């Protein structure tokens, strides 16, 4: 069975984990790279745009607004 089609029967946490690692992995990678590049200056929110894209991808994948 395809794990992406089985998401409708899984628990919300399992669905979130699946989408954050499969569906939205490109956005998660961009966010992670941003954090690694700017980790020395935590006073600035330099990665907010990358996180916003990742969060939007997760909301869309999970079917939430």
PDBQT receptor file of N, H, CA, C and O in Angstrom, charges set to zero:
ATOM      1  N   UNK A   1       0.848  -1.181   0.000  1.00  0.00    +0.000 N 
ATOM      2  CA  UNK A   1       0.000   0.000   0.000  1.00  0.00    +0.000 C 
ATOM      3  C   UNK A   1       0.891   1.242   0.000  1.00  0.00    +0.000 C 
ATOM      4  O   UNK A   1       1.901   1.287   0.703  1.00  0.00    +0.000 OA
ATOM      5  N   UNK A   2       0.521   2.224  -0.773  1.00  0.00    +0.000 N 
ATOM      6  H   UNK A   2      -0.299   2.187  -1.344  1.00  0.00    +0.000 HD
ATOM      7  CA  UNK A   2       1.261   3.473  -0.858  1.00  0.00    +0.000 C 
ATOM      8  C   UNK A   2       1.082   4.257   0.441  1.00  0.00    +0.000 C 
ATOM      9  O   UNK A   2      -0.054   4.489   0.853  1.00  0.00    +0.000 OA
ATOM     10  N   UNK A   3       2.174   4.674   1.103  1.00  0.00    +0.000 N 
ATOM     11  H   UNK A   3       3.098   4.485   0.768  1.00  0.00    +0.000 HD
ATOM     12  CA  UNK A   3       2.035   5.389   2.375  1.00  0.00    +0.000 C 
ATOM     13  C   UNK A   3       1.370   6.744   2.232  1.00  0.00    +0.000 C 
ATOM     14  O   UNK A   3       0.778   7.237   3.192  1.00  0.00    +0.000 OA
ATOM     15  N   UNK A   4       1.449   7.359   1.060  1.00  0.00    +0.000 N 
ATOM     16  H   UNK A   4       1.930   6.958   0.280  1.00  0.00    +0.000 HD
ATOM     17  CA  UNK A   4       0.809   8.657   0.883  1.00  0.00    +0.000 C 
ATOM     18  C   UNK A   4      -0.703   8.540   0.794  1.00  0.00    +0.000 C 
ATOM     19  O   UNK A   4      -1.410   9.470   1.184  1.00  0.00    +0.000 OA
ATOM     20  N   UNK A   5      -1.221   7.423   0.290  1.00  0.00    +0.000 N 
ATOM     21  H   UNK A   5      -0.647   6.668  -0.027  1.00  0.00    +0.000 HD
ATOM     22  CA  UNK A   5      -2.669   7.259   0.221  1.00  0.00    +0.000 C 
ATOM     23  C   UNK A   5      -3.236   6.790   1.551  1.00  0.00    +0.000 C 
ATOM     24  O   UNK A   5      -4.438   6.911   1.792  1.00  0.00    +0.000 OA
ATOM     25  N   UNK A   6      -2.394   6.264   2.404  1.00  0.00    +0.000 N 
ATOM     26  H   UNK A   6      -1.418   6.166   2.208  1.00  0.00    +0.000 HD
ATOM     27  CA  UNK A   6      -2.866   5.770   3.692  1.00  0.00    +0.000 C 
ATOM     28  C   UNK A   6      -2.969   6.874   4.737  1.00  0.00    +0.000 C 
ATOM     29  O   UNK A   6      -3.373   6.605   5.868  1.00  0.00    +0.000 OA
ATOM     30  N   UNK A   7      -2.618   8.098   4.391  1.00  0.00    +0.000 N 
ATOM     31  H   UNK A   7      -2.289   8.316   3.472  1.00  0.00    +0.000 HD
ATOM     32  CA  UNK A   7      -2.607   9.171   5.380  1.00  0.00    +0.000 C 
ATOM     33  C   UNK A   7      -3.990   9.509   5.908  1.00  0.00    +0.000 C 
ATOM     34  O   UNK A   7      -4.111  10.026   7.019  1.00  0.00    +0.000 OA
ATOM     35  N   UNK A   8      -5.014   9.235   5.155  1.00  0.00    +0.000 N 
ATOM     36  H   UNK A   8      -4.916   8.815   4.253  1.00  0.00    +0.000 HD
ATOM     37  CA  UNK A   8      -6.351   9.573   5.625  1.00  0.00    +0.000 C 
ATOM     38  C   UNK A   8      -6.795   8.682   6.770  1.00  0.00    +0.000 C 
ATOM     39  O   UNK A   8      -7.688   9.056   7.531  1.00  0.00    +0.000 OA
ATOM     40  N   UNK A   9      -6.189   7.510   6.908  1.00  0.00    +0.000 N 
ATOM     41  H   UNK A   9      -5.464   7.206   6.291  1.00  0.00    +0.000 HD
ATOM     42  CA  UNK A   9      -6.573   6.614   7.987  1.00  0.00    +0.000 C 
ATOM     43  C   UNK A   9      -5.615   6.681   9.164  1.00  0.00    +0.000 C 
ATOM     44  O   UNK A   9      -5.845   6.028  10.181  1.00  0.00    +0.000 OA
ATOM     45  N   UNK A  10      -4.547   7.455   9.047  1.00  0.00    +0.000 N 
ATOM     46  H   UNK A  10      -4.360   7.986   8.221  1.00  0.00    +0.000 HD
ATOM     47  CA  UNK A  10      -3.570   7.543  10.117  1.00  0.00    +0.000 C 
ATOM     48  C   UNK A  10      -3.952   8.611  11.124  1.00  0.00    +0.000 C 
ATOM     49  O   UNK A  10      -4.794   9.472  10.868  1.00  0.00    +0.000 OA
ATOM     50  N   UNK A  11      -3.310   8.528  12.270  1.00  0.00    +0.000 N 
ATOM     51  H   UNK A  11      -2.626   7.829  12.478  1.00  0.00    +0.000 HD
ATOM     52  CA  UNK A  11      -3.515   9.539  13.302  1.00  0.00    +0.000 C 
ATOM     53  C   UNK A  11      -2.892  10.856  12.851  1.00  0.00    +0.000 C 
ATOM     54  O   UNK A  11      -1.981  10.851  12.024  1.00  0.00    +0.000 OA
ATOM     55  N   UNK A  12      -3.367  11.983  13.379  1.00  0.00    +0.000 N 
ATOM     56  H   UNK A  12      -4.107  11.987  14.051  1.00  0.00    +0.000 HD
ATOM     57  CA  UNK A  12      -2.856  13.289  12.943  1.00  0.00    +0.000 C 
ATOM     58  C   UNK A  12      -1.340  13.435  13.091  1.00  0.00    +0.000 C 
ATOM     59  O   UNK A  12      -0.697  14.015  12.217  1.00  0.00    +0.000 OA
ATOM     60  N   UNK A  13      -0.765  12.930  14.163  1.00  0.00    +0.000 N 
ATOM     61  H   UNK A  13      -1.287  12.458  14.873  1.00  0.00    +0.000 HD
ATOM     62  CA  UNK A  13       0.679  13.048  14.352  1.00  0.00    +0.000 C 
ATOM     63  C   UNK A  13       1.439  12.256  13.295  1.00  0.00    +0.000 C 
ATOM     64  O   UNK A  13       2.470  12.712  12.799  1.00  0.00    +0.000 OA
ATOM     65  N   UNK A  14       0.945  11.091  12.953  1.00  0.00    +0.000 N 
ATOM     66  H   UNK A  14       0.108  10.720  13.355  1.00  0.00    +0.000 HD
ATOM     67  CA  UNK A  14       1.586  10.283  11.916  1.00  0.00    +0.000 C 
ATOM     68  C   UNK A  14       1.472  10.972  10.559  1.00  0.00    +0.000 C 
ATOM     69  O   UNK A  14       2.413  10.941   9.766  1.00  0.00    +0.000 OA
ATOM     70  N   UNK A  15       0.332  11.588  10.292  1.00  0.00    +0.000 N 
ATOM     71  H   UNK A  15      -0.433  11.613  10.936  1.00  0.00    +0.000 HD
ATOM     72  CA  UNK A  15       0.155  12.324   9.039  1.00  0.00    +0.000 C 
ATOM     73  C   UNK A  15       1.104  13.510   8.978  1.00  0.00    +0.000 C 
ATOM     74  O   UNK A  15       1.709  13.773   7.939  1.00  0.00    +0.000 OA
ATOM     75  N   UNK A  16       1.236  14.231  10.098  1.00  0.00    +0.000 N 
ATOM     76  H   UNK A  16       0.744  14.017  10.943  1.00  0.00    +0.000 HD
ATOM     77  CA  UNK A  16       2.141  15.370  10.149  1.00  0.00    +0.000 C 
ATOM     78  C   UNK A  16       3.582  14.924   9.901  1.00  0.00    +0.000 C 
ATOM     79  O   UNK A  16       4.318  15.573   9.159  1.00  0.00    +0.000 OA
ATOM     80  N   UNK A  17       3.975  13.831  10.517  1.00  0.00    +0.000 N 
ATOM     81  H   UNK A  17       3.377  13.303  11.120  1.00  0.00    +0.000 HD
ATOM     82  CA  UNK A  17       5.329  13.313  10.324  1.00  0.00    +0.000 C 
ATOM     83  C   UNK A  17       5.564  12.914   8.873  1.00  0.00    +0.000 C 
ATOM     84  O   UNK A  17       6.624  13.193   8.314  1.00  0.00    +0.000 OA
ATOM     85  N   UNK A  18       4.597  12.274   8.274  1.00  0.00    +0.000 N 
ATOM     86  H   UNK A  18       3.736  12.047   8.728  1.00  0.00    +0.000 HD
ATOM     87  CA  UNK A  18       4.728  11.862   6.880  1.00  0.00    +0.000 C 
ATOM     88  C   UNK A  18       4.869  13.067   5.962  1.00  0.00    +0.000 C 
ATOM     89  O   UNK A  18       5.754  13.094   5.107  1.00  0.00    +0.000 OA
ATOM     90  N   UNK A  19       4.010  14.057   6.131  1.00  0.00    +0.000 N 
ATOM     91  H   UNK A  19       3.291  14.035   6.826  1.00  0.00    +0.000 HD
ATOM     92  CA  UNK A  19       4.052  15.226   5.263  1.00  0.00    +0.000 C 
ATOM     93  C   UNK A  19       5.295  16.069   5.507  1.00  0.00    +0.000 C 
ATOM     94  O   UNK A  19       5.842  16.646   4.567  1.00  0.00    +0.000 OA
ATOM     95  N   UNK A  20       5.748  16.149   6.752  1.00  0.00    +0.000 N 
ATOM     96  H   UNK A  20       5.303  15.680   7.515  1.00  0.00    +0.000 HD
ATOM     97  CA  UNK A  20       6.928  16.962   7.011  1.00  0.00    +0.000 C 
ATOM     98  C   UNK A  20       8.186  16.316   6.456  1.00  0.00    +0.000 C 
ATOM     99  O   UNK A  20       9.161  17.016   6.181  1.00  0.00    +0.000 OA
ATOM    100  N   UNK A  21       8.191  14.995   6.282  1.00  0.00    +0.000 N 
ATOM    101  H   UNK A  21       7.400  14.426   6.506  1.00  0.00    +0.000 HD
ATOM    102  CA  UNK A  21       9.376  14.326   5.746  1.00  0.00    +0.000 C 
ATOM    103  C   UNK A  21       9.261  13.999   4.268  1.00  0.00    +0.000 C 
ATOM    104  O   UNK A  21      10.284  13.884   3.593  1.00  0.00    +0.000 OA
ATOM    105  N   UNK A  22       8.074  13.849   3.749  1.00  0.00    +0.000 N 
ATOM    106  H   UNK A  22       7.243  13.942   4.297  1.00  0.00    +0.000 HD
ATOM    107  CA  UNK A  22       7.916  13.462   2.338  1.00  0.00    +0.000 C 
ATOM    108  C   UNK A  22       7.393  14.616   1.498  1.00  0.00    +0.000 C 
ATOM    109  O   UNK A  22       8.081  15.080   0.588  1.00  0.00    +0.000 OA
ATOM    110  N   UNK A  23       6.203  15.078   1.785  1.00  0.00    +0.000 N 
ATOM    111  H   UNK A  23       5.644  14.701   2.524  1.00  0.00    +0.000 HD
ATOM    112  CA  UNK A  23       5.547  16.080   0.960  1.00  0.00    +0.000 C 
ATOM    113  C   UNK A  23       6.255  17.429   1.017  1.00  0.00    +0.000 C 
ATOM    114  O   UNK A  23       6.409  18.091  -0.009  1.00  0.00    +0.000 OA
ATOM    115  N   UNK A  24       6.680  17.835   2.193  1.00  0.00    +0.000 N 
ATOM    116  H   UNK A  24       6.554  17.297   3.026  1.00  0.00    +0.000 HD
ATOM    117  CA  UNK A  24       7.250  19.175   2.366  1.00  0.00    +0.000 C 
ATOM    118  C   UNK A  24       8.750  19.137   2.651  1.00  0.00    +0.000 C 
ATOM    119  O   UNK A  24       9.286  20.052   3.276  1.00  0.00    +0.000 OA
ATOM    120  N   UNK A  25       9.418  18.100   2.202  1.00  0.00    +0.000 N 
ATOM    121  H   UNK A  25       8.983  17.357   1.694  1.00  0.00    +0.000 HD
ATOM    122  CA  UNK A  25      10.835  17.951   2.540  1.00  0.00    +0.000 C 
ATOM    123  C   UNK A  25      11.696  19.061   1.946  1.00  0.00    +0.000 C 
ATOM    124  O   UNK A  25      12.675  19.473   2.569  1.00  0.00    +0.000 OA
ATOM    125  N   UNK A  26      11.357  19.552   0.763  1.00  0.00    +0.000 N 
ATOM    126  H   UNK A  26      10.562  19.218   0.257  1.00  0.00    +0.000 HD
ATOM    127  CA  UNK A  26      12.155  20.632   0.169  1.00  0.00    +0.000 C 
ATOM    128  C   UNK A  26      12.080  21.895   1.010  1.00  0.00    +0.000 C 
ATOM    129  O   UNK A  26      13.081  22.588   1.190  1.00  0.00    +0.000 OA
ATOM    130  N   UNK A  27      10.881  22.197   1.530  1.00  0.00    +0.000 N 
ATOM    131  H   UNK A  27      10.067  21.634   1.384  1.00  0.00    +0.000 HD
ATOM    132  CA  UNK A  27      10.717  23.373   2.374  1.00  0.00    +0.000 C 
ATOM    133  C   UNK A  27      11.423  23.174   3.715  1.00  0.00    +0.000 C 
ATOM    134  O   UNK A  27      12.021  24.109   4.247  1.00  0.00    +0.000 OA
ATOM    135  N   UNK A  28      11.354  21.963   4.260  1.00  0.00    +0.000 N 
ATOM    136  H   UNK A  28      10.868  21.204   3.827  1.00  0.00    +0.000 HD
ATOM    137  CA  UNK A  28      12.031  21.674   5.520  1.00  0.00    +0.000 C 
ATOM    138  C   UNK A  28      13.539  21.788   5.356  1.00  0.00    +0.000 C 
ATOM    139  O   UNK A  28      14.228  22.277   6.251  1.00  0.00    +0.000 OA
ATOM    140  N   UNK A  29      14.050  21.341   4.222  1.00  0.00    +0.000 N 
ATOM    141  H   UNK A  29      13.490  20.944   3.495  1.00  0.00    +0.000 HD
ATOM    142  CA  UNK A  29      15.485  21.431   3.955  1.00  0.00    +0.000 C 
ATOM    143  C   UNK A  29      15.926  22.886   3.864  1.00  0.00    +0.000 C 
ATOM    144  O   UNK A  29      16.963  23.257   4.414  1.00  0.00    +0.000 OA
ATOM    145  N   UNK A  30      15.149  23.707   3.176  1.00  0.00    +0.000 N 
ATOM    146  H   UNK A  30      14.306  23.406   2.729  1.00  0.00    +0.000 HD
ATOM    147  CA  UNK A  30      15.471  25.132   3.078  1.00  0.00    +0.000 C 
ATOM    148  C   UNK A  30      15.478  25.797   4.439  1.00  0.00    +0.000 C 
ATOM    149  O   UNK A  30      16.356  26.607   4.736  1.00  0.00    +0.000 OA
ATOM    150  N   UNK A  31      14.502  25.458   5.268  1.00  0.00    +0.000 N 
ATOM    151  H   UNK A  31      13.788  24.800   5.027  1.00  0.00    +0.000 HD
ATOM    152  CA  UNK A  31      14.429  26.018   6.617  1.00  0.00    +0.000 C 
ATOM    153  C   UNK A  31      15.617  25.551   7.445  1.00  0.00    +0.000 C 
ATOM    154  O   UNK A  31      16.222  26.349   8.160  1.00  0.00    +0.000 OA
ATOM    155  N   UNK A  32      15.957  24.278   7.360  1.00  0.00    +0.000 N 
ATOM    156  H   UNK A  32      15.466  23.629   6.779  1.00  0.00    +0.000 HD
ATOM    157  CA  UNK A  32      17.098  23.743   8.106  1.00  0.00    +0.000 C 
ATOM    158  C   UNK A  32      18.408  24.381   7.683  1.00  0.00    +0.000 C 
ATOM    159  O   UNK A  32      19.244  24.695   8.531  1.00  0.00    +0.000 OA
ATOM    160  N   UNK A  33      18.600  24.578   6.394  1.00  0.00    +0.000 N 
ATOM    161  H   UNK A  33      17.921  24.323   5.705  1.00  0.00    +0.000 HD
ATOM    162  CA  UNK A  33      19.819  25.226   5.909  1.00  0.00    +0.000 C 
ATOM    163  C   UNK A  33      19.909  26.658   6.401  1.00  0.00    +0.000 C 
ATOM    164  O   UNK A  33      20.992  27.133   6.739  1.00  0.00    +0.000 OA
ATOM    165  N   UNK A  34      18.782  27.345   6.442  1.00  0.00    +0.000 N 
ATOM    166  H   UNK A  34      17.902  26.959   6.167  1.00  0.00    +0.000 HD
ATOM    167  CA  UNK A  34      18.765  28.715   6.941  1.00  0.00    +0.000 C 
ATOM    168  C   UNK A  34      19.160  28.757   8.411  1.00  0.00    +0.000 C 
ATOM    169  O   UNK A  34      19.934  29.619   8.827  1.00  0.00    +0.000 OA
ATOM    170  N   UNK A  35      18.630  27.831   9.192  1.00  0.00    +0.000 N 
ATOM    171  H   UNK A  35      18.001  27.131   8.854  1.00  0.00    +0.000 HD
ATOM    172  CA  UNK A  35      18.963  27.785  10.619  1.00  0.00    +0.000 C 
ATOM    173  C   UNK A  35      20.453  27.519  10.800  1.00  0.00    +0.000 C 
ATOM    174  O   UNK A  35      21.104  28.172  11.617  1.00  0.00    +0.000 OA
ATOM    175  N   UNK A  36      20.993  26.577  10.054  1.00  0.00    +0.000 N 
ATOM    176  H   UNK A  36      20.465  26.047   9.390  1.00  0.00    +0.000 HD
ATOM    177  CA  UNK A  36      22.418  26.274  10.163  1.00  0.00    +0.000 C 
ATOM    178  C   UNK A  36      23.284  27.460   9.760  1.00  0.00    +0.000 C 
ATOM    179  O   UNK A  36      24.329  27.698  10.364  1.00  0.00    +0.000 OA
ATOM    180  N   UNK A  37      22.865  28.194   8.759  1.00  0.00    +0.000 N 
ATOM    181  H   UNK A  37      22.015  28.001   8.268  1.00  0.00    +0.000 HD
ATOM    182  CA  UNK A  37      23.649  29.330   8.278  1.00  0.00    +0.000 C 
ATOM    183  C   UNK A  37      23.607  30.513   9.231  1.00  0.00    +0.000 C 
ATOM    184  O   UNK A  37      24.538  31.320   9.250  1.00  0.00    +0.000 OA
ATOM    185  N   UNK A  38      22.554  30.633  10.017  1.00  0.00    +0.000 N 
ATOM    186  H   UNK A  38      21.798  29.978  10.001  1.00  0.00    +0.000 HD
ATOM    187  CA  UNK A  38      22.385  31.814  10.869  1.00  0.00    +0.000 C 
ATOM    188  C   UNK A  38      22.316  31.468  12.345  1.00  0.00    +0.000 C 
ATOM    189  O   UNK A  38      21.841  32.279  13.140  1.00  0.00    +0.000 OA
ATOM    190  N   UNK A  39      22.775  30.294  12.733  1.00  0.00    +0.000 N 
ATOM    191  H   UNK A  39      23.161  29.636  12.087  1.00  0.00    +0.000 HD
ATOM    192  CA  UNK A  39      22.600  29.863  14.118  1.00  0.00    +0.000 C 
ATOM    193  C   UNK A  39      23.367  30.717  15.115  1.00  0.00    +0.000 C 
ATOM    194  O   UNK A  39      23.018  30.728  16.296  1.00  0.00    +0.000 OA
ATOM    195  N   UNK A  40      24.391  31.428  14.684  1.00  0.00    +0.000 N 
ATOM    196  H   UNK A  40      24.674  31.419  13.725  1.00  0.00    +0.000 HD
ATOM    197  CA  UNK A  40      25.180  32.221  15.628  1.00  0.00    +0.000 C 
ATOM    198  C   UNK A  40      24.465  33.500  16.045  1.00  0.00    +0.000 C 
ATOM    199  O   UNK A  40      24.772  34.057  17.100  1.00  0.00    +0.000 OA
ATOM    200  N   UNK A  41      23.532  33.970  15.251  1.00  0.00    +0.000 N 
ATOM    201  H   UNK A  41      23.283  33.518  14.395  1.00  0.00    +0.000 HD
ATOM    202  CA  UNK A  41      22.816  35.204  15.566  1.00  0.00    +0.000 C 
ATOM    203  C   UNK A  41      21.345  34.889  15.801  1.00  0.00    +0.000 C 
ATOM    204  O   UNK A  41      20.516  35.036  14.903  1.00  0.00    +0.000 OA
ATOM    205  N   UNK A  42      21.035  34.460  17.006  1.00  0.00    +0.000 N 
ATOM    206  H   UNK A  42      21.708  34.341  17.735  1.00  0.00    +0.000 HD
ATOM    207  CA  UNK A  42      19.656  34.074  17.307  1.00  0.00    +0.000 C 
ATOM    208  C   UNK A  42      18.776  35.266  17.647  1.00  0.00    +0.000 C 
ATOM    209  O   UNK A  42      17.572  35.107  17.847  1.00  0.00    +0.000 OA
ATOM    210  N   UNK A  43      19.357  36.457  17.714  1.00  0.00    +0.000 N 
ATOM    211  H   UNK A  43      20.335  36.587  17.552  1.00  0.00    +0.000 HD
ATOM    212  CA  UNK A  43      18.561  37.641  18.042  1.00  0.00    +0.000 C 
ATOM    213  C   UNK A  43      17.691  38.073  16.863  1.00  0.00    +0.000 C 
ATOM    214  O   UNK A  43      16.705  38.786  17.049  1.00  0.00    +0.000 OA
ATOM    215  N   UNK A  44      18.047  37.650  15.662  1.00  0.00    +0.000 N 
ATOM    216  H   UNK A  44      18.849  37.072  15.511  1.00  0.00    +0.000 HD
ATOM    217  CA  UNK A  44      17.267  38.004  14.478  1.00  0.00    +0.000 C 
ATOM    218  C   UNK A  44      16.440  36.805  14.035  1.00  0.00    +0.000 C 
ATOM    219  O   UNK A  44      16.853  35.655  14.183  1.00  0.00    +0.000 OA
ATOM    220  N   UNK A  45      15.276  37.095  13.496  1.00  0.00    +0.000 N 
ATOM    221  H   UNK A  45      14.941  38.029  13.376  1.00  0.00    +0.000 HD
ATOM    222  CA  UNK A  45      14.420  36.034  12.966  1.00  0.00    +0.000 C 
ATOM    223  C   UNK A  45      14.669  35.934  11.466  1.00  0.00    +0.000 C 
ATOM    224  O   UNK A  45      13.792  36.241  10.658  1.00  0.00    +0.000 OA
ATOM    225  N   UNK A  46      15.873  35.502  11.103  1.00  0.00    +0.000 N 
ATOM    226  H   UNK A  46      16.585  35.252  11.760  1.00  0.00    +0.000 HD
ATOM    227  CA  UNK A  46      16.296  35.495   9.713  1.00  0.00    +0.000 C 
ATOM    228  C   UNK A  46      15.601  34.421   8.887  1.00  0.00    +0.000 C 
ATOM    229  O   UNK A  46      15.576  34.513   7.660  1.00  0.00    +0.000 OA
ATOM    230  N   UNK A  47      15.045  33.424   9.523  1.00  0.00    +0.000 N 
ATOM    231  H   UNK A  47      15.065  33.350  10.520  1.00  0.00    +0.000 HD
ATOM    232  CA  UNK A  47      14.478  32.292   8.788  1.00  0.00    +0.000 C 
ATOM    233  C   UNK A  47      12.955  32.283   8.783  1.00  0.00    +0.000 C 
ATOM    234  O   UNK A  47      12.342  31.258   8.484  1.00  0.00    +0.000 OA
ATOM    235  N   UNK A  48      12.347  33.404   9.109  1.00  0.00    +0.000 N 
ATOM    236  H   UNK A  48      12.845  34.237   9.352  1.00  0.00    +0.000 HD
ATOM    237  CA  UNK A  48      10.882  33.411   9.212  1.00  0.00    +0.000 C 
ATOM    238  C   UNK A  48      10.202  33.130   7.877  1.00  0.00    +0.000 C 
ATOM    239  O   UNK A  48       9.142  32.505   7.847  1.00  0.00    +0.000 OA
ATOM    240  N   UNK A  49      10.793  33.581   6.775  1.00  0.00    +0.000 N 
ATOM    241  H   UNK A  49      11.654  34.089   6.800  1.00  0.00    +0.000 HD
ATOM    242  CA  UNK A  49      10.179  33.331   5.469  1.00  0.00    +0.000 C 
ATOM    243  C   UNK A  49      10.265  31.853   5.096  1.00  0.00    +0.000 C 
ATOM    244  O   UNK A  49       9.314  31.292   4.551  1.00  0.00    +0.000 OA
ATOM    245  N   UNK A  50      11.402  31.223   5.388  1.00  0.00    +0.000 N 
ATOM    246  H   UNK A  50      12.175  31.678   5.830  1.00  0.00    +0.000 HD
ATOM    247  CA  UNK A  50      11.550  29.794   5.111  1.00  0.00    +0.000 C 
ATOM    248  C   UNK A  50      10.582  28.980   5.963  1.00  0.00    +0.000 C 
ATOM    249  O   UNK A  50       9.976  28.022   5.484  1.00  0.00    +0.000 OA
ATOM    250  N   UNK A  51      10.440  29.371   7.237  1.00  0.00    +0.000 N 
ATOM    251  H   UNK A  51      10.932  30.150   7.626  1.00  0.00    +0.000 HD
ATOM    252  CA  UNK A  51       9.505  28.663   8.103  1.00  0.00    +0.000 C 
ATOM    253  C   UNK A  51       8.068  28.869   7.632  1.00  0.00    +0.000 C 
ATOM    254  O   UNK A  51       7.261  27.941   7.687  1.00  0.00    +0.000 OA
ATOM    255  N   UNK A  52       7.746  30.062   7.175  1.00  0.00    +0.000 N 
ATOM    256  H   UNK A  52       8.402  30.816   7.130  1.00  0.00    +0.000 HD
ATOM    257  CA  UNK A  52       6.390  30.341   6.688  1.00  0.00    +0.000 C 
ATOM    258  C   UNK A  52       6.061  29.455   5.492  1.00  0.00    +0.000 C 
ATOM    259  O   UNK A  52       4.946  28.944   5.389  1.00  0.00    +0.000 OA
ATOM    260  N   UNK A  53       7.032  29.267   4.577  1.00  0.00    +0.000 N 
ATOM    261  H   UNK A  53       7.938  29.682   4.661  1.00  0.00    +0.000 HD
ATOM    262  CA  UNK A  53       6.795  28.390   3.426  1.00  0.00    +0.000 C 
ATOM    263  C   UNK A  53       6.602  26.943   3.869  1.00  0.00    +0.000 C 
ATOM    264  O   UNK A  53       5.733  26.242   3.350  1.00  0.00    +0.000 OA
ATOM    265  N   UNK A  54       7.409  26.500   4.823  1.00  0.00    +0.000 N 
ATOM    266  H   UNK A  54       8.115  27.069   5.245  1.00  0.00    +0.000 HD
ATOM    267  CA  UNK A  54       7.288  25.140   5.349  1.00  0.00    +0.000 C 
ATOM    268  C   UNK A  54       5.938  24.954   6.049  1.00  0.00    +0.000 C 
ATOM    269  O   UNK A  54       5.260  23.948   5.840  1.00  0.00    +0.000 OA
ATOM    270  N   UNK A  55       5.557  25.916   6.870  1.00  0.00    +0.000 N 
ATOM    271  H   UNK A  55       6.107  26.733   7.040  1.00  0.00    +0.000 HD
ATOM    272  CA  UNK A  55       4.276  25.835   7.582  1.00  0.00    +0.000 C 
ATOM    273  C   UNK A  55       3.101  25.830   6.611  1.00  0.00    +0.000 C 
ATOM    274  O   UNK A  55       2.141  25.084   6.803  1.00  0.00    +0.000 OA
ATOM    275  N   UNK A  56       3.172  26.662   5.563  1.00  0.00    +0.000 N 
ATOM    276  H   UNK A  56       3.952  27.268   5.407  1.00  0.00    +0.000 HD
ATOM    277  CA  UNK A  56       2.089  26.692   4.572  1.00  0.00    +0.000 C 
ATOM    278  C   UNK A  56       1.987  25.354   3.853  1.00  0.00    +0.000 C 
ATOM    279  O   UNK A  56       0.886  24.861   3.609  1.00  0.00    +0.000 OA
ATOM    280  N   UNK A  57       3.127  24.768   3.515  1.00  0.00    +0.000 N 
ATOM    281  H   UNK A  57       4.021  25.168   3.713  1.00  0.00    +0.000 HD
ATOM    282  CA  UNK A  57       3.123  23.468   2.857  1.00  0.00    +0.000 C 
ATOM    283  C   UNK A  57       2.465  22.423   3.753  1.00  0.00    +0.000 C 
ATOM    284  O   UNK A  57       1.661  21.617   3.286  1.00  0.00    +0.000 OA
ATOM    285  N   UNK A  58       2.806  22.436   5.036  1.00  0.00    +0.000 N 
ATOM    286  H   UNK A  58       3.460  23.091   5.416  1.00  0.00    +0.000 HD
ATOM    287  CA  UNK A  58       2.203  21.474   5.971  1.00  0.00    +0.000 C 
ATOM    288  C   UNK A  58       0.699  21.691   6.109  1.00  0.00    +0.000 C 
ATOM    289  O   UNK A  58      -0.077  20.736   6.102  1.00  0.00    +0.000 OA
ATOM    290  N   UNK A  59       0.292  22.959   6.234  1.00  0.00    +0.000 N 
ATOM    291  H   UNK A  59       0.922  23.736   6.239  1.00  0.00    +0.000 HD
ATOM    292  CA  UNK A  59      -1.148  23.247   6.345  1.00  0.00    +0.000 C 
ATOM    293  C   UNK A  59      -1.890  22.768   5.105  1.00  0.00    +0.000 C 
ATOM    294  O   UNK A  59      -2.956  22.163   5.217  1.00  0.00    +0.000 OA
ATOM    295  N   UNK A  60      -1.334  23.032   3.915  1.00  0.00    +0.000 N 
ATOM    296  H   UNK A  60      -0.468  23.523   3.824  1.00  0.00    +0.000 HD
ATOM    297  CA  UNK A  60      -1.965  22.589   2.672  1.00  0.00    +0.000 C 
ATOM    298  C   UNK A  60      -2.028  21.076   2.604  1.00  0.00    +0.000 C 
ATOM    299  O   UNK A  60      -3.051  20.509   2.220  1.00  0.00    +0.000 OA
ATOM    300  N   UNK A  61      -0.934  20.416   2.977  1.00  0.00    +0.000 N 
ATOM    301  H   UNK A  61      -0.103  20.876   3.289  1.00  0.00    +0.000 HD
ATOM    302  CA  UNK A  61      -0.884  18.949   2.913  1.00  0.00    +0.000 C 
ATOM    303  C   UNK A  61      -1.836  18.308   3.922  1.00  0.00    +0.000 C 
ATOM    304  O   UNK A  61      -2.420  17.259   3.653  1.00  0.00    +0.000 OA
ATOM    305  N   UNK A  62      -1.985  18.938   5.068  1.00  0.00    +0.000 N 
ATOM    306  H   UNK A  62      -1.510  19.790   5.287  1.00  0.00    +0.000 HD
ATOM    307  CA  UNK A  62      -2.859  18.394   6.105  1.00  0.00    +0.000 C 
ATOM    308  C   UNK A  62      -4.312  18.790   5.880  1.00  0.00    +0.000 C 
ATOM    309  O   UNK A  62      -5.202  18.293   6.569  1.00  0.00    +0.000 OA
ATOM    310  N   UNK A  63      -4.561  19.682   4.919  1.00  0.00    +0.000 N 
ATOM    311  H   UNK A  63      -3.838  20.086   4.359  1.00  0.00    +0.000 HD
ATOM    312  CA  UNK A  63      -5.927  20.093   4.620  1.00  0.00    +0.000 C 
ATOM    313  C   UNK A  63      -6.483  21.082   5.604  1.00  0.00    +0.000 C 
ATOM    314  O   UNK A  63      -7.689  21.111   5.851  1.00  0.00    +0.000 OA
ATOM    315  N   UNK A  64      -5.600  21.908   6.179  1.00  0.00    +0.000 N 
ATOM    316  H   UNK A  64      -4.621  21.885   5.978  1.00  0.00    +0.000 HD
ATOM    317  CA  UNK A  64      -6.044  22.924   7.157  1.00  0.00    +0.000 C 
ATOM    318  C   UNK A  64      -5.828  24.292   6.589  1.00  0.00    +0.000 C 
ATOM    319  O   UNK A  64      -5.067  24.483   5.640  1.00  0.00    +0.000 OA
ATOM    320  N   UNK A  65      -6.516  25.254   7.188  1.00  0.00    +0.000 N 
ATOM    321  H   UNK A  65      -7.134  25.099   7.958  1.00  0.00    +0.000 HD
ATOM    322  CA  UNK A  65      -6.394  26.650   6.742  1.00  0.00    +0.000 C 
ATOM    323  C   UNK A  65      -5.509  27.426   7.662  1.00  0.00    +0.000 C 
ATOM    324  O   UNK A  65      -5.288  28.618   7.447  1.00  0.00    +0.000 OA
TER     325      UNK A  65
